[in-house]
């Protein structure tokens, strides 16, 4: 009897607890009509089944449980994971979300997350194709295994090149074999040469479209060149206790001999020749630093070239679009001179 009474009291107490009410619908936007197109355009490169992100965001059922996380990521500016300003405008290929897109997502998340009437078809797990088209040469990398008890590992692979592959390059790209495992990659030239030529060919991230060099600009490949590929593997929560493997591919895009891309650190003397600025990327260990690069023109004008904050694990090359031509006598000044690398070629470019 005592046990029966105790159980009855517990049940009565539970009935008196307030039930969690559904969040009222205040958003004029719905997932099907308004949110899904934004996620498909901006997030589907990673947030799909089998992708590198920890959760797919292709249907309302998948997205609603992550509503608060989405709000926090958007408000903090952590997602999308890169953005940059150039000349007071968002840099193409690093623009992040527009003000309207941000408003739609935040209003939907905080306004009850209505699904809408239609159920959009989930986008296919894209990225099977090469964004720049079929490479001139595709190299298959050795298989890499990640044990069941390993959550995140980095592997370095050295790939010998024959004479046919040691040709001037306009772009290099990577295609992961296991999309949910490959988180980032660096592709460099390994050579004994000691010069100012750019040896970093690519900083690869999922969802980042590589930028090819302009005509008559090249990454030079010395006669002893090999490829050094550093790949970071990280499992999503769905595969935490699984043994996984990857066999990625590297695509090489050849071009005609031309002006060699060089790498400099800013804050040197004025340049004696005309320059074409191609891209900028952060030095290691500058995560969270607010970085700027200015051009001090010979007429006394100061021009803000780029303004961005690198994030850990999201190292990328910021390509100017269009490329920036600067006159002789220009001096480059950075907020932290040792925190930036600048890629450029000397004008006029080799015909």
C-alpha positions as CSV (number, residue, x, y, z in Angstrom):
1,X,0.0,0.0,0.0
2,X,2.8,2.4,0.9
3,X,4.5,1.7,-2.5
4,X,1.1,2.3,-4.3
5,X,0.6,5.6,-2.5
6,X,4.2,6.8,-3.3
7,X,3.8,5.9,-6.9
8,X,0.4,7.8,-7.0
9,X,2.0,10.9,-5.5
10,X,4.8,10.9,-8.0
11,X,2.3,10.5,-10.8
12,X,0.2,13.3,-9.5
13,X,3.3,15.5,-9.1
14,X,4.3,14.8,-12.7
15,X,0.9,15.8,-14.0
16,X,1.3,19.2,-12.3
17,X,4.6,19.9,-14.1
18,X,4.1,22.4,-17.0
19,X,4.3,20.7,-20.4
20,X,6.7,22.4,-22.8
21,X,4.5,24.4,-25.2
22,X,5.3,24.5,-28.9
23,X,7.0,27.7,-30.0
24,X,4.4,30.1,-31.5
25,X,4.8,30.5,-35.3
26,X,5.7,34.2,-35.9
27,X,8.0,33.8,-39.0
28,X,6.5,34.8,-42.4
29,X,9.2,32.5,-43.9
30,X,8.9,28.8,-44.3
31,X,11.5,26.1,-44.8
32,X,10.2,24.9,-48.1
33,X,9.7,28.3,-49.8
34,X,12.4,30.5,-48.3
35,X,15.0,28.6,-46.2
36,X,15.7,25.5,-48.3
37,X,16.9,27.5,-51.4
38,X,19.4,29.4,-49.2
39,X,20.7,26.3,-47.6
40,X,20.9,24.6,-51.0
41,X,22.9,27.5,-52.5
42,X,25.1,28.3,-49.5
43,X,25.5,25.2,-47.4
44,X,24.9,22.1,-49.5
45,X,28.5,21.6,-50.3
46,X,29.1,20.4,-46.8
47,X,25.7,20.0,-45.0
48,X,24.4,17.0,-46.9
49,X,24.3,13.3,-46.1
50,X,27.8,11.9,-46.5
51,X,29.3,15.4,-46.5
52,X,32.1,16.7,-44.2
53,X,29.7,18.7,-41.9
54,X,28.4,17.0,-38.7
55,X,24.7,17.2,-39.8
56,X,22.7,17.5,-43.1
57,X,20.5,20.5,-43.5
58,X,18.5,19.4,-46.6
59,X,15.0,18.9,-45.1
60,X,12.9,20.6,-42.4
61,X,13.0,17.5,-40.3
62,X,16.8,17.5,-40.4
63,X,17.2,21.3,-39.9
64,X,14.7,22.2,-37.1
65,X,16.5,20.3,-34.3
66,X,19.6,22.4,-35.0
67,X,17.7,25.7,-34.9
68,X,19.5,27.2,-31.9
69,X,22.9,26.1,-33.1
70,X,22.2,27.7,-36.4
71,X,21.2,30.9,-34.7
72,X,24.3,31.0,-32.6
73,X,26.6,30.2,-35.6
74,X,25.0,33.0,-37.7
75,X,25.0,35.6,-35.0
76,X,28.6,34.9,-34.1
77,X,29.6,35.0,-37.8
78,X,31.2,31.6,-37.6
79,X,29.1,30.3,-40.5
80,X,29.6,30.5,-43.4
81,X,33.2,29.9,-42.3
82,X,35.0,32.6,-44.3
83,X,34.3,36.2,-45.4
84,X,36.5,39.1,-46.4
85,X,36.1,42.7,-47.5
86,X,37.9,44.5,-50.3
87,X,37.5,48.2,-51.1
88,X,34.4,48.4,-48.8
89,X,32.7,45.5,-50.5
90,X,32.5,41.8,-49.8
91,X,35.2,39.9,-51.7
92,X,33.8,37.6,-54.4
93,X,34.1,33.9,-53.4
94,X,34.3,35.0,-49.7
95,X,31.1,37.0,-49.5
96,X,29.3,34.9,-46.8
97,X,25.5,35.4,-46.5
98,X,23.7,38.5,-47.8
99,X,21.8,40.7,-45.4
100,X,18.5,39.3,-46.7
101,X,19.7,35.7,-46.4
102,X,20.8,36.2,-42.9
103,X,17.4,37.9,-42.0
104,X,15.4,35.0,-43.5
105,X,17.4,32.3,-41.6
106,X,17.3,34.1,-38.3
107,X,13.6,35.1,-38.6
108,X,12.7,31.5,-39.5
109,X,14.7,29.9,-36.6
110,X,13.4,32.3,-34.0
111,X,9.9,32.4,-35.3
112,X,8.9,28.8,-34.8
113,X,10.6,27.3,-37.9
114,X,7.5,26.6,-40.0
115,X,8.1,23.9,-42.6
116,X,5.8,25.2,-45.3
117,X,3.5,23.2,-47.6
118,X,5.9,21.7,-50.1
119,X,8.6,19.3,-49.2
120,X,11.6,20.1,-51.4
121,X,13.7,17.3,-52.7
122,X,17.0,17.0,-50.9
123,X,19.9,18.1,-53.1
124,X,22.2,15.4,-54.2
125,X,25.5,15.1,-52.5
126,X,27.3,17.2,-55.1
127,X,31.1,17.8,-55.5
128,X,31.7,14.7,-57.5
129,X,32.7,16.9,-60.5
130,X,35.7,19.2,-60.6
131,X,34.6,22.9,-60.2
132,X,37.1,24.0,-62.8
133,X,36.2,21.3,-65.3
134,X,38.1,18.1,-66.0
135,X,41.8,18.4,-65.1
136,X,44.6,18.0,-67.6
137,X,46.1,15.4,-65.4
138,X,44.6,13.5,-62.5
139,X,46.8,11.9,-59.8
140,X,45.4,9.2,-57.5
141,X,46.8,9.4,-54.0
142,X,47.7,6.4,-51.8
143,X,45.0,5.1,-49.6
144,X,45.0,6.5,-46.1
145,X,43.4,4.6,-43.2
146,X,42.0,6.2,-40.0
147,X,41.6,3.7,-37.2
148,X,38.4,3.3,-35.2
149,X,39.9,5.0,-32.1
150,X,41.2,8.0,-34.1
151,X,39.0,11.1,-34.4
152,X,41.3,13.5,-36.2
153,X,44.6,12.8,-37.9
154,X,46.9,14.6,-40.4
155,X,48.8,12.8,-43.1
156,X,51.6,14.0,-45.4
157,X,52.0,12.4,-48.8
158,X,54.9,13.0,-51.2
159,X,53.9,12.3,-54.8
160,X,56.8,11.9,-57.4
161,X,56.1,13.6,-60.8
162,X,57.4,12.6,-64.2
163,X,58.5,15.1,-66.8
164,X,55.0,15.3,-68.3
165,X,53.6,16.5,-65.0
166,X,56.3,19.1,-64.3
167,X,54.7,21.8,-66.4
168,X,53.5,25.3,-65.7
169,X,50.3,25.3,-63.7
170,X,47.3,27.6,-63.6
171,X,45.4,25.7,-60.9
172,X,45.5,22.7,-58.6
173,X,42.5,21.0,-57.0
174,X,41.7,18.1,-54.8
175,X,38.7,15.7,-54.9
176,X,38.2,13.7,-51.7
177,X,37.5,10.0,-52.0
178,X,35.5,10.0,-48.7
179,X,33.8,13.3,-48.4
180,X,32.7,12.9,-44.8
181,X,36.4,12.4,-43.7
182,X,38.5,14.9,-45.6
183,X,38.4,18.3,-43.8
184,X,41.2,20.3,-45.4
185,X,44.4,20.0,-47.5
186,X,47.5,21.9,-48.5
187,X,49.2,21.1,-51.8
188,X,52.7,22.4,-52.3
189,X,55.7,21.9,-54.5
190,X,58.6,20.1,-52.9
191,X,61.9,21.2,-54.4
192,X,65.5,22.0,-53.6
193,X,65.3,25.4,-55.2
194,X,65.7,28.4,-52.9
195,X,63.9,31.4,-54.4
196,X,60.8,33.6,-54.0
197,X,58.5,31.5,-56.2
198,X,55.2,30.5,-54.7
199,X,55.4,26.8,-53.6
200,X,52.0,26.6,-52.1
201,X,49.7,25.6,-54.9
202,X,46.4,25.2,-53.2
203,X,44.7,25.5,-49.8
204,X,41.7,23.1,-50.2
205,X,38.5,23.3,-48.1
206,X,35.1,21.7,-48.7
207,X,32.8,24.1,-50.5
208,X,35.6,26.5,-51.6
209,X,35.8,26.9,-55.4
210,X,39.5,27.1,-56.5
211,X,40.5,30.3,-58.3
212,X,42.6,29.7,-61.4
213,X,45.5,32.1,-62.3
214,X,44.9,34.7,-65.0
215,X,46.3,34.1,-68.5
216,X,50.1,34.2,-68.8
217,X,50.6,33.8,-65.0
218,X,51.9,30.4,-63.8
219,X,53.0,28.3,-60.9
220,X,56.4,27.2,-61.9
221,X,57.4,23.5,-61.6
222,X,61.2,23.0,-61.2
223,X,62.8,20.0,-62.8
224,X,63.1,18.2,-59.4
225,X,59.5,19.1,-58.3
226,X,57.4,16.7,-56.3
227,X,54.0,17.3,-54.8
228,X,53.7,17.5,-51.0
229,X,50.1,17.0,-49.9
230,X,49.1,17.5,-46.3
231,X,45.5,16.3,-45.6
232,X,43.6,16.7,-42.4
233,X,41.0,14.0,-41.7
234,X,38.3,14.5,-39.1
235,X,35.3,12.2,-38.5
236,X,31.8,13.4,-38.0
237,X,29.9,12.2,-34.9
238,X,28.1,9.6,-37.0
239,X,31.4,7.8,-37.7
240,X,33.3,8.4,-34.4
241,X,33.9,4.7,-33.6
242,X,34.3,3.5,-37.2
243,X,37.5,2.6,-39.0
244,X,37.5,4.7,-42.2
245,X,39.7,5.1,-45.3
246,X,40.2,7.7,-48.0
247,X,41.7,7.7,-51.5
248,X,41.6,11.2,-52.8
249,X,42.7,12.6,-56.2
250,X,44.6,15.7,-57.2
251,X,43.8,17.5,-60.4
252,X,46.5,19.5,-62.3
253,X,45.6,22.2,-64.7
254,X,48.4,23.1,-67.1
255,X,49.1,26.4,-68.9
256,X,51.6,28.0,-71.2
257,X,54.9,29.4,-69.8
258,X,54.5,32.9,-68.5
259,X,55.2,35.2,-65.6
260,X,56.0,33.2,-62.4
261,X,53.8,33.7,-59.4
262,X,55.9,34.9,-56.4
263,X,55.1,35.1,-52.7
264,X,56.1,38.1,-50.6
265,X,55.4,39.4,-47.1
266,X,54.2,43.1,-47.1
267,X,55.9,46.2,-45.6
268,X,58.9,46.1,-47.9
269,X,60.2,49.0,-50.0
270,X,58.1,50.4,-52.8
271,X,58.0,48.2,-55.9
272,X,60.0,49.4,-58.9
273,X,57.6,47.8,-61.4
274,X,53.9,47.5,-62.0
275,X,52.3,44.6,-60.2
276,X,49.2,42.4,-60.5
277,X,48.0,41.2,-57.1
278,X,46.4,37.8,-57.3
279,X,45.6,36.5,-53.8
280,X,46.4,36.7,-50.1
281,X,46.5,34.0,-47.5
282,X,47.2,34.0,-43.7
283,X,50.4,32.7,-42.1
284,X,50.1,29.8,-39.7
285,X,49.1,30.7,-36.2
286,X,47.1,33.8,-37.0
287,X,43.7,32.4,-36.2
288,X,41.4,35.1,-34.7
289,X,43.7,38.0,-35.8
290,X,42.0,40.9,-37.6
291,X,44.2,41.3,-40.7
292,X,44.3,44.1,-43.2
293,X,46.4,44.9,-46.3
294,X,46.7,48.4,-47.8
295,X,48.3,49.7,-50.9
296,X,50.1,53.0,-50.5
297,X,50.0,54.4,-54.0
298,X,52.6,56.8,-55.4
299,X,50.1,59.6,-55.6
300,X,49.7,59.5,-51.8
301,X,46.3,57.6,-51.9
302,X,45.8,54.7,-49.5
303,X,43.7,51.8,-50.7
304,X,42.3,49.1,-48.5
305,X,42.8,45.8,-50.4
306,X,41.5,43.2,-48.0
307,X,40.1,42.9,-44.5
308,X,39.4,39.6,-42.9
309,X,39.8,37.4,-39.8
310,X,41.2,33.8,-40.3
311,X,39.5,31.0,-38.4
312,X,41.2,27.9,-37.1
313,X,40.8,24.9,-39.4
314,X,39.6,27.1,-42.3
315,X,42.8,28.3,-43.9
316,X,42.1,29.4,-47.5
317,X,43.6,31.6,-50.2
318,X,41.6,34.8,-50.8
319,X,41.7,35.5,-54.6
320,X,41.0,39.0,-55.8
321,X,38.3,39.2,-58.4
322,X,39.1,41.0,-60.6
323,X,42.8,40.9,-60.0
324,X,44.3,44.1,-58.8
325,X,46.8,46.0,-60.9
326,X,49.0,48.5,-59.0
327,X,51.5,51.1,-60.5
328,X,55.2,51.1,-60.0
329,X,56.1,52.9,-56.7
330,X,53.3,51.2,-54.7
331,X,54.1,50.0,-51.2
332,X,52.1,47.3,-49.4
333,X,51.4,47.8,-45.7
334,X,49.8,45.1,-43.5
335,X,48.3,45.4,-40.0
336,X,50.6,42.4,-39.1
337,X,53.4,42.1,-41.7
338,X,54.4,38.6,-40.8
339,X,50.8,37.4,-40.7
340,X,50.1,37.7,-44.4
341,X,51.5,36.2,-47.6
342,X,50.8,38.0,-50.9
343,X,50.8,36.4,-54.4
344,X,51.6,38.6,-57.3
345,X,53.1,38.7,-60.8
346,X,55.1,41.5,-62.4
347,X,53.5,43.5,-65.3
348,X,53.5,43.4,-68.2
349,X,52.9,39.7,-68.2
350,X,55.0,37.5,-70.5
351,X,53.3,37.1,-73.9
